[in-house]
Amino acid sequence: MQWQRGKLTPSNQLLMAFDRASRTRVSNSIEITEVKEGCVICWAGDRIEHVYFPDSTVLSMLTVLGDGSAIETANIGCEGAFGLFEAMYTHSSFSQCLVLMTGALLRIPFNELRYLFEHNLNIRTLFICYAEALRDQIQQTVACYALHTTQQRLCGWLLTMDERQCGRDLEFTHEFLAYVLGTNRKSVTLAARAMQNAGLISYQRGRIRILNRSGLEKASCECHMVVKRRFDSLKTQSAVPDDKEDCA
């Protein structure tokens, strides 16, 4: 990946929630690149040197087992970041980070963000609020995998991706979906076929189009909306007013 610096106006909501002084401090350290679907940003066990902020891409956090199988425990769009607290403390990633959608990705050296975390109460509160929301997504995902069917989980996952793509067609093969959902290809094929027969989606040659969003919501379990509401609440919890900066 070729990273470039330059004056940016990021759309990442976590970065945009920084107070003005903090945004100014990190602005010259931000680098951007275009990442492709399926690209690995970080392998489990890798040392974390940067924190990654999706701008128009989506990242998947995967827990990888000894036999190479994996399952997604969370996905991160423009509302958040990957490697935030790993960079602050352990400097090592427990998860594999995989690109789900082609798009722009930003990164900032961990030392810049650690300075803000240690010296700016507003930024520290912002990061902790986000970490709590991400933890809640992981916990909800664990419950979802244990208690809900592949079809319910696939419905909710596609709804999340549809929101992140702003209604554009999604491009995922059955193999890729099976990998991130921690199931087998046959289960995904059967679930996608049932959804297509019900008129919820069209699926052809790896291209998915949502035809009936309300129907997809009804076919999904509650987990998609639980996580969505949690991150929607984060926007108000973590707002940082510019008139209360404490870090020059």
QUIPE-V605521 format. One record per pair of residues at least 4 apart in sequence whose C-alpha atoms are under 6 Angstrom apart, sorted by the first residue. I is the first residue (numbers start at 1). J is the second residue. D is the distance in whole Angstrom. If there is no record, write none. Layout:
i->(I	I)
j->(J	J)
d->(D	D)
This chain:
i->(3	3	3	4	4	5	11	12	12	13	13	14	14	17	17	18	18	19	19	20	23	29	30	30	31	31	32	32	33	33	34	34	35	35	36	37	37	37	37	38	39	39	40	40	41	41	42	42	43	44	44	44	44	45	45	45	46	46	47	47	48	48	48	49	50	50	50	50	51	51	51	51	51	51	52	52	52	52	53	53	53	54	54	54	55	55	55	56	56	57	57	57	57	58	58	58	58	59	59	59	59	59	60	60	60	61	61	61	61	61	61	61	62	62	62	62	62	63	63	63	64	64	65	70	71	71	71	72	73	73	74	76	83	86	86	86	87	87	88	116	117	117	120	120	126	137	144	150	151	152	152	155	155	156	156	158	162	162	169	169	170	170	171	171	172	173	174	175	177	178	178	178	178	188	195	196	196	196	200	200	200	201	201	201	202	202	203	203	225	234)
j->(31	32	33	31	32	31	55	55	78	78	79	79	80	239	240	22	23	240	242	242	27	108	107	108	106	107	105	106	104	105	103	104	102	103	102	99	100	101	102	99	98	99	97	98	97	98	96	97	96	93	94	95	96	92	93	94	92	93	91	92	87	91	92	110	107	108	109	110	82	83	84	107	108	110	81	82	106	107	81	106	107	77	78	105	78	104	105	103	104	101	102	103	104	76	77	100	101	75	76	98	99	100	75	97	98	72	73	74	75	95	96	97	71	72	73	95	96	70	71	95	69	70	69	182	180	181	182	180	138	141	138	80	87	90	91	92	91	110	114	120	123	124	246	247	238	227	148	154	191	220	221	216	220	220	224	162	166	167	208	209	207	208	206	207	206	206	185	185	181	182	183	184	185	192	200	200	201	202	211	212	216	209	210	211	208	209	207	208	229	238)
d->(6	5	5	5	5	5	6	5	4	6	5	6	5	6	6	6	6	6	5	6	6	6	6	5	6	5	6	4	6	6	5	5	6	6	4	5	5	5	5	5	6	5	6	5	5	6	6	5	4	5	5	5	5	6	5	6	6	6	5	4	6	5	5	6	6	5	4	5	6	5	6	5	5	6	5	5	6	4	5	5	6	6	5	5	5	5	5	5	5	5	6	4	6	6	5	5	5	6	5	6	5	6	4	6	5	6	6	5	6	6	6	5	5	4	6	5	5	5	6	5	6	4	6	6	5	6	4	5	5	6	6	6	6	5	5	6	5	6	6	5	6	5	6	5	5	6	5	6	5	4	5	6	5	5	5	6	6	5	6	5	6	5	5	4	5	5	6	6	6	6	5	5	5	6	5	6	5	6	5	5	6	6	4	5	6	5	6	5	6	6)
